Amino acid sequence: MVKTKKVKAAGRFGVRYGRKVRTKIADLESLQRKKQKCIFCDGVAKRLSKGIWRCKKCSKKFAGPTFTLNKE
């Protein structure tokens, strides 16, 4: 996997799709992989799939926004 400074993990696309699109994808992917706070207990919630989250502390599985729980 190729990583570059500007597009980070989206460097896997090579020169395809343009730099602007690849930087947007890289920002979105880094945001969705961050640790998110659980809406019930303030523990760490992990994204299982689109809109499905599970808290590691209280083991609750819940639906929420697609990419991130907390808009920053």
QUIZIMO-V591861 format. One record per helix or strand. SS is the DSSP state (H for helix, E for strand). FROM is the first residue (numbers start at 1). TO is the last residue. If there is no record, write none. Layout:
BEGIN
SS;FROM;TO  SS;FROM;TO
END
This chain:
BEGIN
E;4;4  E;8;8  H;9;13  H;19;32  E;36;37  E;44;49  E;52;55  E;61;63
END
